[in-house]
Amino acid sequence: MTEYRLGVIGDPIDHSLSPQIHNLFAEQTNLKIDYQPYRVLSENLNSFVKDFFESGGDGLNVTLPHKIQCSQIATSTSPIVDLIGAANTLKSTKKSKDIFAESTDGNGLIQDLQEKSKIGSANILILGAGGSALSIIPSIADCLPKNILLDNRSQEKIQPLIERFNNLTINNSIIDNIDHFEDDIDIVINATSAGFSGAFNWYRDLNLSKKTFFYDLSYTKDNSKTPFLNWAIQYSDNYSDGFGMLINQAALSYELWTGIMPGTTINKSDLIND
Ligand code: NDP
């Protein structure tokens, strides 16, 4: 049986659940994989990626801080990587020297979120204007929400984000000033790292109600709530953390490497908590 040589690169990498997730996929789909975590420093990234694929590697996941650099190392890129300038998946085949870069974060989010809340025709507020906000906007736009609203602590980062999507053919509008937005906000997505050291708080009042669905891209490894969700429960009982996005983006990478889409019904307790 072919053995796929796979891995995840980042710095730090100890926290990564990707090896456990991909080993579960392999068991489930009856494939043999060797999936390793690699801590790679930025200055060694180019040579690491080149050596990994030249020595027969099949695929890599990419996590912080290497997503932008990996999109530049690749010799071919998907349309979404061209648009956002970042990649979370690299693939090569033993026959070709091509290194292909893909980003599965956005579609991973959509696969999870659409099982939990209706995205089409919704007013969706994204908090944050960093790398993860950038990576999810095109996939959200593809679902034709009514409006995508953006808010960020540093207001000056919002406009450049919107300008990047100027050529995106979407039938909905991206709104950068939510001060006078009076319609209901249906979904709030937290794409910030706020609350990592303490409680989450947003710097202004938002038009939220008990019908609003709250989705945090961050996740916990157990049943505790993230700081964002602890804040969100003052408004609504409808919420989710980003564990499902983690599983779904991993599944899309696995499919790219092996041609087989694994099942994504995985619970936190299925992974070994260290
Ligand atoms: P970036 O560093 O690129 O961006 C951080 C964002 O958080 C910025 O918008 C920043 O605002 C904001 N922020 C940071 N601290 C605060 C604060 N105290 N108050 C308000 N805003 C704050 O990070 P990423 O976009 O790459 O990642 C964001 C989160 O998404 C991370 O927690 C990451 O783990 C998670 N993620 C989850 C994935 C999954 O599979 N579930 C995949 C990818 C990311 P400002 O511009 O003002 O500094």
Boltz pocket constraint, residues with backbone or C-beta under 6 A from the ligand:
constraints:
  - pocket:
      binder: B
      contacts: [[A, 105], [A, 127], [A, 128], [A, 129], [A, 130], [A, 131], [A, 132], [A, 133], [A, 152], [A, 153], [A, 154], [A, 157], [A, 190], [A, 191], [A, 192], [A, 193], [A, 194], [A, 195], [A, 201], [A, 216], [A, 217], [A, 218], [A, 219], [A, 242], [A, 243], [A, 245], [A, 246], [A, 247], [A, 249]]
      max_distance: 6.0
